[in-house]
Amino acid sequence: MFGHPVTVTYNGSDSFKTKLGTLCSFGVYILIFVYMVLRLCELAYMQDPNVLIIRKTLLSHQKALIAPLNLDENL
């Protein structure tokens, strides 16, 4: 409670930066950017008109729960 917080530092910095880590970060940023550009091109050129639709695939046990609920049926 009254002590100093324990921290791990390397040369006065709390992070250890490497060239490999920098290269991996740039790679991830490039992949995200390319994916975003491709999806925007699909949207702009209407190559996939369903690009804005989120599909929910029901599993077989979920379909079984929905099937008996027929509200239009006369009792």
C-alpha positions as CSV (number, residue, x, y, z in Angstrom):
1,M,0.0,0.0,0.0
2,F,2.8,2.4,0.9
3,G,5.5,0.9,-1.4
4,H,6.5,1.8,-4.9
5,P,4.7,-0.1,-7.7
6,V,6.8,-2.9,-9.3
7,T,7.4,-2.4,-13.0
8,V,9.6,-4.2,-15.6
9,T,11.6,-1.8,-17.7
10,Y,14.3,-2.2,-20.3
11,N,16.6,0.8,-20.8
12,G,14.1,3.0,-19.1
13,S,11.2,1.9,-21.4
14,D,8.3,-0.4,-20.5
15,S,8.3,-2.1,-23.9
16,F,11.0,-4.1,-25.7
17,K,10.9,-3.2,-29.4
18,T,12.5,-5.5,-32.0
19,K,13.0,-5.3,-35.8
20,L,11.0,-8.5,-36.1
21,G,8.1,-7.1,-34.1
22,T,8.1,-4.0,-36.2
23,L,8.1,-6.1,-39.4
24,C,5.2,-8.2,-38.1
25,S,3.2,-5.1,-37.1
26,F,3.7,-3.6,-40.5
27,G,2.6,-6.9,-42.1
28,V,-0.6,-7.0,-40.1
29,Y,-1.4,-3.4,-40.9
30,I,-0.9,-4.1,-44.6
31,L,-3.1,-7.2,-44.5
32,I,-5.9,-5.2,-42.8
33,F,-5.6,-2.4,-45.3
34,V,-5.7,-4.7,-48.3
35,Y,-8.7,-6.5,-46.9
36,M,-10.5,-3.3,-46.3
37,V,-9.8,-2.0,-49.8
38,L,-10.9,-5.2,-51.4
39,R,-14.2,-5.2,-49.4
40,L,-14.8,-1.5,-50.3
41,C,-14.2,-2.3,-54.0
42,E,-16.7,-5.1,-53.8
43,L,-19.2,-2.8,-52.2
44,A,-18.6,0.0,-54.7
45,Y,-18.8,-2.2,-57.8
46,M,-21.7,-4.3,-56.5
47,Q,-19.7,-7.5,-57.1
48,D,-21.3,-9.0,-54.0
49,P,-24.6,-7.3,-53.3
50,N,-24.9,-9.3,-50.0
51,V,-21.8,-7.7,-48.6
52,L,-23.9,-5.7,-46.1
53,I,-26.0,-8.6,-45.0
54,I,-25.0,-10.6,-41.9
55,R,-26.1,-14.2,-42.1
56,K,-26.9,-16.3,-39.1
57,T,-26.7,-20.0,-39.8
58,L,-28.8,-22.0,-37.4
59,L,-27.6,-25.3,-36.1
60,S,-29.8,-28.4,-36.3
61,H,-30.8,-28.2,-32.6
62,Q,-31.7,-24.5,-33.0
63,K,-33.9,-25.3,-36.0
64,A,-35.6,-28.0,-33.9
65,L,-36.5,-25.4,-31.3
66,I,-38.0,-23.0,-33.9
67,A,-39.9,-25.6,-35.9
68,P,-42.7,-26.4,-33.4
69,L,-43.6,-22.7,-33.0
70,N,-46.2,-22.1,-35.7
71,L,-48.4,-19.2,-34.6
72,D,-50.6,-19.3,-37.8
73,E,-51.9,-22.7,-36.9
74,N,-55.5,-22.9,-35.7
75,L,-56.0,-24.8,-32.5
